[in-house]
Amino acid sequence: MCLKMLLGCIENVIELPEKEMGMGSELVSCMPGFIASIFDVICKEAKKHTEIPDDQIVRMVLSTLSATGDLMLQKEMTRFIMIGDREQ
């Protein structure tokens, strides 16, 4: 518990059972790079269809990503609702 409090000063601490440590590590270590590469593709594809400068495209995409993440955390959204998903 003391370690959780100490690390909690840096970031949100999520305790996982040992059997889930592999996936937990993947989600917080490799996933950011994977997500960044997806956003890189979005920016490059957007550039093909607009004259908006590269730096503005990047700022727009990153701002959208940040705001979406903040909203999902604030609303405690636990799943993504896909377009056409009938389940409420």
N, C-alpha and C positions, 0 to 999 in steps of 0.2 A: 504494500500500500504506500509506503514511503517513496519508493521509486516512481510509482504512478503519479504521486503529487509533485515530485521533482520534475519529471518529464512533462507533466501537464502545464508547467509554466512556459514550455516551448511550443507545444502543440497538443491537439486533442489525442488522448491516449485511449486506445481500444485494446482491451485484453482479449486474447484468443486462446482456445485450447491448443495444445502442442500440435495436434494433428492438422490444424488449420494454419500453422505458421508459414508453410510454403506458399499457399495462395495469398495470405496476408502480405507476405513480402513482395510477391509479384504485383499486387495491386498498388503498393505504395512506392515501389522502386522502379519497376519496368513500365508500368502503366503511364506515368507522366510522359515518358519519351514516345510511347505509342500514340497518345492523345496529341502530343505536339506534332507528330508526323501527319496525323489526320488533318489538323488545322493548317499545316503547311500546304497540303494538297488543296484544301478549300481555297486558300489565298491564291495559289497559283492558277487554279481554274477560274476564280473570279477575275483575275487580271486579264484573262483572255477575252472577257466580255465587257470591259469597262476601261475608261481612261483615268479612273481614280488612282492616285499615286500608291505605290506599294506600301509605304509606311502607313498610309491612312487605312488601307485594306487590313493590314495586320492589326492596327489599333482597334478597328471596328470589330474584327473577329474576336480578338482577345477581350475586349470590353463585353461583348455578348457572352462569351464563355464565362467570364467572371461574374456577370450579373445573373446568369442562369444558375451557376453554382451557388451563389449567395441566396437566391430565391428558393432553390431546392432545400438548402439547409434551414432557412427560416421557416419554411412551410413543412419541414420534416417529411419531404416527399421521399418515399422509399422505392418507387418504381417509376419508370418512364412510361407514359401513355403514348402508344404509337398511333399515328393517324389511321383512322378507321377502326380502332379498337373499341368494341362495343361495351366492354366491361367497365363499370364505373367504380 
